[in-house]
Amino acid sequence: MRYRLAFLTGAAVGYVLGAHAGRERYEQLRKSAQRVAQNPAVRNAAESAAQSGRSAAVKAADTVTAKVGDRLPEPVAERVKALRDRTAPAEDDWGTSNT
């Protein structure tokens, strides 16, 4: 019983202190995250990772298609073709570099 009372007292004190500083700390963390996300180096790294992921996905899809071949059901093959056509990487005019 004594431990329950100590736990509940600690939880209540932690809740009050956390609620008091919670919004301020949340705003600090949110502003820090926005600054990091707007950093050009971080944006270039994210774009590079996205391009690497897309190229790996294309290679994996080609490998699976080569191994499975004509054994795919027609609706699945049509869906894969539609997705591949839709997600083909296009050149952009942003001028991002991976340096």
MODELLER restraints for C-alpha pairs under 7 A, 6 or more apart:
rsr = mdl.restraints
at = mdl.atoms
rsr.add(forms.Gaussian(group=physical.xy_distance, feature=features.Distance(at['CA:37:A'], at['CA:43:A']), mean=6.79, stdev=0.5))
rsr.add(forms.Gaussian(group=physical.xy_distance, feature=features.Distance(at['CA:44:A'], at['CA:96:A']), mean=6.73, stdev=0.5))
rsr.add(forms.Gaussian(group=physical.xy_distance, feature=features.Distance(at['CA:44:A'], at['CA:97:A']), mean=6.78, stdev=0.5))
rsr.add(forms.Gaussian(group=physical.xy_distance, feature=features.Distance(at['CA:44:A'], at['CA:98:A']), mean=6.14, stdev=0.5))
rsr.add(forms.Gaussian(group=physical.xy_distance, feature=features.Distance(at['CA:48:A'], at['CA:98:A']), mean=6.36, stdev=0.5))
